[in-house]
Amino acid sequence: MAVWDDLVGQDRVASQLTAAARDADALVTTAAAAAAAGGKPPASPPAASKMTHAWLFTGPPGSGRASAARAFAAALQCVSPDRALGGAPGCGFCDGCHTTLVGTHADVEVVRTDLLSIGVKETRDLVRRAQLSPAGGRWQVIILEDSDRLTEGAGNVLLKAVEEPAPRTVWLLCTPSLEDVLPTIRSRCRLLTLRTPPVDAVADLLVRRDGIEPELAASAARATQGHIDRARRLATDERARARRASVLKLPLRVDDVGGCLKAAQELVDAAAEDAKQVAEETDAKETEEMRAALGAAAGPGGRLPRGTAGAMKELQDRQKRRATRTQRDSLDLALTDLAGFYRDVLAIQFGSRTAIANTDVQDALERIAAGSKPERTLRRIEAVKACREALDRNVAPLLAVEAMTMALRAG
């Protein structure tokens, strides 16, 4: 299976990356031949090359930005003998492809954050790594999956590395839109724009790769409107399906002020419960590993050596920030489902032939559509959008969600 097989509905992007991988392979092969002959290898790709040192992958959530970056990284590290016969890099089976895709390749660094931002310290560490030559692979590849979470200071640190790239180092930056990165960074990257995959293609991927029943795969893909990761989670996690069903009942529960406030509280509590569950799974393990690394006495209550309290405090702060992001991500997912519900209501009100995403709650959609006008539905969609923006601005979750449910009631 070629590394590009998971790029659902991204044929144009896959074609561009394949061409760049061919040129990158030719560059490394030429450099190796020159070194063997005692000559000087080329310092950078030729002007006509489709390969460059920095790439920016943009596209809506669920389009597969990170998957495309990982597939390209695998193609850059591909060592398949078929390349000598004209085959394209990225076979998916060789050691270079396999270790890259599973995350164990020594020369591929994948950076993703479970916090609200990526700071200067972490970015400086990446820049230092980018100056190293490949340890054993063909390229030094750094994939920054959450480039939109770089702080302004971190972005300026990254800019220096992108302006003056080290030989055979490639930066792969992933972000929802061009506006999410500094103009000075994006002007030095080659842009690749991904699109939302077709629903049928996502359903086919779930069946083919994850072994999900066709009917369930089709339902999950339709409900998430082509968002690959959310579709997989919805198809494989019974709890996620129950959570979504609960969210889609909210429009029927905002008939009075009491119902609005209760629905808001339950939505926030559910997000907090998600954050708590993640914390229970990871915090205890991280804390124990940190204590062991610092040389704490055995046992849960063992004393820490002198001078190590700061390290434990830093870990606890990180865990709190991760819990905050987890809660916000859970809330944002619920709000996305809610916006999709009202989008379906609007489609029914206008008699649109657009496919309904939430067919499992068709009765509720028709009931809301019959009881209001399109103008009110649009205002409700705007209320959901305003709530998401308020959460991005660090408004207290309960306050933001209560304001939204009251706006949904008013229409």
C-alpha positions in Angstrom: 0.0 0.0 0.0 1.6 3.3 -1.1 1.9 6.1 1.5 -0.6 8.2 -0.4 -3.5 5.8 -0.1 -4.8 7.5 3.1 -5.0 10.9 1.4 -8.7 10.7 0.8 -9.9 12.9 -2.1 -6.6 14.7 -2.4 -5.4 13.5 -5.8 -4.0 16.8 -6.8 -2.0 17.2 -3.6 -0.7 13.6 -3.8 0.5 14.3 -7.4 2.4 17.4 -6.3 4.0 15.6 -3.4 4.9 12.6 -5.5 6.7 14.9 -8.0 8.6 16.7 -5.2 9.6 13.3 -3.7 11.0 12.2 -7.0 13.1 15.4 -7.2 14.2 15.0 -3.6 15.2 11.4 -4.3 17.2 12.5 -7.3 19.0 15.2 -5.3 20.1 12.8 -2.6 21.1 10.2 -5.1 23.2 12.7 -7.0 24.8 14.0 -3.8 25.7 10.4 -2.8 27.2 9.7 -6.3 29.2 13.0 -6.1 30.5 12.2 -2.7 31.6 8.7 -3.8 33.5 10.3 -6.7 35.2 12.8 -4.5 33.2 15.7 -5.9 31.1 18.4 -4.2 27.4 17.5 -3.7 24.8 20.2 -4.6 23.9 22.4 -1.6 20.3 22.8 -2.6 17.7 21.6 -5.1 18.0 23.1 -8.7 15.7 26.0 -9.5 13.5 23.8 -11.6 13.1 21.3 -8.9 9.7 20.6 -7.4 11.3 20.0 -4.0 11.9 22.8 -1.5 12.9 23.1 2.2 9.6 24.3 3.7 6.0 23.3 3.0 2.7 24.7 4.4 -0.2 22.3 4.4 -3.6 24.1 4.8 -7.1 22.9 4.8 -10.3 22.6 6.9 -10.4 20.4 10.0 -10.6 16.7 8.9 -9.1 17.2 5.5 -6.0 15.2 6.4 -3.2 17.9 6.7 -1.1 15.9 9.1 -1.7 12.6 7.2 -0.4 14.3 4.0 2.7 15.6 5.8 3.5 12.2 7.3 3.0 10.6 3.9 5.4 13.1 2.3 7.9 12.5 5.1 7.7 8.8 4.4 8.2 9.3 0.7 11.3 11.4 1.4 12.8 8.6 3.5 11.8 5.8 1.1 14.6 3.4 0.3 12.6 1.0 -1.9 14.7 -0.6 -4.7 11.9 0.1 -7.1 13.1 3.7 -7.3 16.0 2.6 -9.5 13.5 1.1 -11.9 11.5 4.3 -12.2 9.1 3.7 -9.3 7.9 6.7 -7.3 9.2 7.1 -3.7 6.6 6.2 -1.0 6.1 2.5 -1.4 4.8 2.1 2.1 6.7 -1.2 2.8 10.4 -0.4 3.0 12.1 0.4 6.3 12.1 4.2 5.6 8.4 4.3 4.9 7.4 2.0 7.7 9.3 3.6 10.5 8.2 7.1 9.4 4.5 6.1 9.4 4.7 4.4 12.8 6.6 7.2 14.3 10.0 5.6 15.0 12.2 7.0 12.3 15.3 8.7 13.8 15.2 11.6 11.3 11.5 12.4 11.4 10.3 14.5 14.3 6.5 14.9 14.6 5.4 17.8 16.9 1.8 18.0 18.1 0.7 19.7 21.3 -2.1 18.9 23.7 -1.7 22.4 25.2 -3.2 25.8 24.1 0.1 27.0 22.4 3.6 26.2 21.4 6.1 28.4 23.1 9.6 29.8 22.4 11.5 27.1 24.3 10.0 24.2 22.4 10.5 25.9 19.1 14.2 26.6 19.9 14.7 22.9 20.6 13.2 22.2 17.1 15.4 24.7 15.4 18.5 23.2 17.0 17.5 19.8 15.8 16.9 21.2 12.3 20.6 22.1 12.1 21.7 18.5 12.4 22.5 16.3 9.5 20.3 13.2 9.0 21.4 10.4 11.3 20.7 7.6 8.9 17.9 8.6 6.7 17.9 10.6 3.5 16.4 13.9 5.0 15.9 15.5 8.4 12.2 16.1 8.5 10.3 18.1 11.1 6.5 18.0 11.0 4.8 20.7 13.0 1.1 19.6 13.1 -0.2 22.6 15.1 1.6 25.5 13.5 -1.4 27.7 14.2 -0.7 27.3 17.9 2.8 29.0 17.7 3.0 32.1 19.9 4.3 35.2 18.2 7.7 34.7 19.8 7.8 31.1 18.7 6.9 32.1 15.2 9.8 34.5 15.1 12.2 31.8 16.3 10.9 29.5 13.6 11.2 32.2 10.9 15.0 32.3 11.3 15.2 28.5 10.6 13.0 28.8 7.6 14.9 31.7 6.2 18.3 30.0 6.5 17.5 26.3 6.0 20.1 23.6 6.8 21.0 21.3 3.9 18.7 18.3 3.7 16.3 19.6 6.3 12.6 19.9 5.5 10.0 21.7 7.5 6.4 20.5 7.1 4.0 22.9 8.7 0.2 22.1 9.1 -2.4 24.8 9.8 -6.1 25.3 9.0 -5.6 28.5 7.0 -2.9 30.9 5.7 -3.9 33.5 8.2 -2.9 31.2 11.1 0.9 31.7 10.5 3.1 34.7 10.2 3.1 36.3 6.7 6.9 36.1 6.8 6.8 32.4 7.4 4.2 31.5 4.8 6.0 33.6 2.1 8.9 31.2 2.5 6.9 28.0 2.2 5.4 26.2 -0.7 1.6 26.1 -0.2 -0.5 23.0 -0.5 -4.3 23.4 0.1 -6.3 20.3 0.9 -10.1 20.1 0.6 -12.8 18.4 2.7 -12.9 14.8 1.4 -16.1 13.5 -0.2 -18.4 11.7 2.3 -18.4 8.5 0.2 -14.6 8.4 0.0 -14.4 8.7 3.8 -16.9 5.9 4.3 -14.9 3.7 1.9 -11.7 4.5 3.9 -13.3 3.4 7.2 -14.4 0.2 5.6 -11.2 -0.6 3.9 -8.7 0.5 6.5 -10.5 0.1 9.8 -12.8 -2.8 9.0 -16.0 -0.9 10.0 -19.4 -2.1 8.8 -20.4 -0.3 5.6 -23.7 1.0 7.1 -22.0 2.4 10.2 -19.1 3.9 8.2 -21.6 5.7 5.8 -23.5 7.0 8.8 -20.4 8.3 10.6 -19.0 9.9 7.4 -22.3 11.6 6.6 -22.7 12.9 10.2 -19.2 14.4 10.3 -19.4 15.7 6.7 -16.2 14.2 5.6 -14.0 14.9 8.7 -11.8 11.8 8.7 -10.7 11.6 12.3 -14.1 12.5 13.8 -15.8 9.9 11.5 -13.4 7.2 12.7 -14.1 8.1 16.3 -17.8 8.2 15.8 -17.7 4.8 14.1 -15.5 3.1 16.7 -16.6 4.8 20.0 -20.0 4.1 21.4 -19.5 6.8 24.0 -18.9 9.4 21.2 -22.1 8.4 19.5 -24.0 8.8 22.8 -22.5 12.2 23.4 -23.4 13.4 19.9 -27.0 12.1 20.3 -27.3 14.1 23.5 -26.0 17.3 21.8 -28.5 16.9 19.0 -31.3 16.9 21.5 -30.4 20.3 22.8 -32.4 22.3 20.2 -35.6 20.7 21.6 -34.7 21.6 25.2 -34.4 25.4 25.0 -38.1 26.3 25.2 -37.7 28.2 28.5 -35.0 29.8 30.5 -34.7 26.9 32.9 -34.2 24.5 30.0 -31.5 26.8 28.5 -29.5 27.0 31.7 -29.8 23.2 32.4 -28.7 22.3 28.9 -25.7 24.6 29.1 -24.6 23.2 32.4 -24.9 19.6 31.1 -22.9 20.5 28.0 -20.1 22.1 30.0 -20.2 19.2 32.6 -19.8 16.6 29.8 -16.8 18.5 28.4 -15.3 18.6 31.9 -15.8 14.9 32.2 -14.0 14.3 29.0 -11.0 16.3 30.3 -11.1 14.4 33.6 -11.1 11.1 31.8 -8.0 12.1 29.7 -6.3 13.3 32.9 -7.0 10.0 34.7 -5.4 8.1 31.8 -2.3 10.2 31.5 -1.6 12.4 34.5 -0.9 9.6 37.0 1.5 7.9 34.6 3.3 11.1 33.8 3.6 12.1 37.4 5.0 8.6 38.4 7.5 8.7 35.5 8.6 12.2 36.6 9.1 11.2 40.2 11.1 8.2 39.1 13.3 10.4 36.9 13.9 12.8 39.7 14.9 10.0 42.1 11.9 10.2 44.5 11.6 7.7 47.3 9.6 4.6 46.4 5.8 4.7 47.1 3.1 7.2 46.3 4.0 9.4 49.2 7.8 9.2 48.8 9.7 12.4 49.3 11.3 14.2 46.4 15.0 15.2 46.5 15.8 18.8 47.2 15.6 21.2 44.3 13.1 19.1 42.3 9.9 20.8 43.4 10.1 23.2 40.4 10.1 20.4 37.9 7.0 18.8 39.5 5.3 22.2 39.5 6.0 22.7 35.8 4.5 19.3 35.1 1.4 20.1 37.1 1.0 23.4 35.2 1.3 21.6 31.9 -1.3 19.0 33.0 -3.7 21.8 33.9 -3.3 23.5 30.5 -3.9 20.2 28.8 -7.1 19.7 30.7 -8.2 23.2 29.7 -7.6 22.5 26.0 -9.3 19.1 26.3 -12.4 20.7 27.7 -12.4 23.3 25.0 -11.9 20.8 22.2 -14.8 18.7 23.6 -17.0 21.7 23.7 -16.0 22.8 20.2 -16.8 19.3 18.9 -20.3 19.6 20.4 -20.8 23.1 19.0 -19.8 21.8 15.6 -22.4 19.1 15.8 -25.0 21.7 16.9 -24.1 24.0 13.9 -24.5 21.0 11.6 -28.0 20.4 13.1 -29.1 24.0 12.3 -27.5 23.8 8.9 -29.7 20.8 8.1 -32.7 22.8 9.4 -31.9 25.6 7.1 -31.6 23.2 4.1 -35.1 21.8 4.9 -36.6 25.3 5.2 -35.2 26.3 1.8 -36.1 23.0 0.2 -32.5 22.4 -0.7 -31.4 19.2 -2.4 -28.2 19.2 -0.3 -27.8 15.9 1.5 -28.9 16.0 5.2 -26.1 15.1 7.5 -28.1 14.2 10.6 -30.6 11.8 9.1 -30.8 9.9 12.4 -32.7 12.9 13.9 -34.8 13.7 10.9 -38.0 14.1 13.0 -36.3 16.8 15.2 -35.0 18.6 12.2 -38.4 18.8 10.6 -40.0 19.9 13.8 -37.6 22.8 14.3 -37.8 23.7 10.6 -41.6 23.8 10.7 -41.6 25.9 13.9 -39.4 28.7 12.8 -38.3 30.7 9.8 -34.9 30.7 7.9 -34.0 34.1 9.5 -34.2 32.6 13.0 -32.2 29.6 11.9 -29.4 31.8 10.6 -29.4 33.7 13.9 -29.1 30.5 15.7 -26.1 29.4 13.6 -24.5 32.8 14.3 -25.1 32.2 18.0 -23.2 28.9 17.8 -20.4 30.6 15.9 -20.2 33.4 18.5 -19.9 30.8 21.3 -17.0 29.2 19.6 -15.3 32.5 19.2 -15.9 33.4 22.8 -14.3 30.2 23.9 -11.2 31.0 21.8 -11.0 34.3 23.6 -10.9 32.5 27.0 -14.4 33.4 28.1 -15.6 31.2 30.9 -17.1 28.1 29.2 -20.4 28.1 31.2 -21.0 31.8 30.6 -20.4 31.4 26.9 -22.6 28.3 26.5 -25.4 29.9 28.6 -25.4 33.0 26.4 -25.6 30.7 23.3 -28.5 28.6 24.6 -30.5 31.8 25.5 -29.8 33.1 21.9 -31.0 29.7 20.5 -34.2 30.1 22.5 -34.7 33.7 21.2 -33.9 32.8 17.6 
